[in-house]
Structures are given as structure tokens and as C-alpha cells.
Amino acid sequence: TRRVMWIDLQQDPAALSSLGIPVEQAMQRIHAVDSYGKVQVGVPAFLAVWEQLPYWWALPPIVRSIPALLPLANALYAFWARHRLHITGRIHDIGDRSAYSRK
């Protein structure tokens, strides 16, 4: 059975502690547990999620088969992850209730 369980770290900051993932680290980049039980971070996490979704499951093999695509996707995601709150204007919505660090 394919499934994705989303965790809202605002509501349950300790949800990833059993995986050894600190909240601040989890807020910096997307994390996912793949079908083998291994924690994936960044673009590999997206691929692990997409493998479980209808229609999207076909995309990960394509991304992995094009040699330059995965490093490019990793670089673009690293930029986005670092600057996403500023880019989207959500940095102003972050308050003391957030697990996100304003560094």
C-alpha cells in the first residue's frame, strides 16, 4: 500500500525525535522515510514521497536516470530551502511559536 504520512512540526515538534532528527534540522529541509525505512533529506526525500503518490511515481526513475538532473535539482532545492520564507514573504509570519530558526 502506498501512503504518505505528513507531520506538522508546529503541532508535534517531537514527532521526529525517534528518528534522531532535531526540529531545527527538520525545518531546514524536507525529510522523508523511504520504502526501505531509510531517512532521505532534500530532493531524495521528494523522490521518496513522489514514489508513493498516484501519477508522480513515474517521475523519480526519470530524475535518477538523467546524470546532471539530480545534482541540479539538489542545488536548486538547497537555495529554495534556505530562502523560502523570504521568497514567499512568510518570514514575517514566523513567531515564537515556530520551530523555525531565523538564522
Secondary structure, 3 states (H helix, E strand, C coil): CCCCCCCCCCCCCCCCHHHCCCHHHHHHCCEEECCCCCEEECHHHHHHHHCCCCCHHHHHHHHHHCCCHHHHHHHHHHHHHHHHHHHHCHHHHCCCCCCCCCC
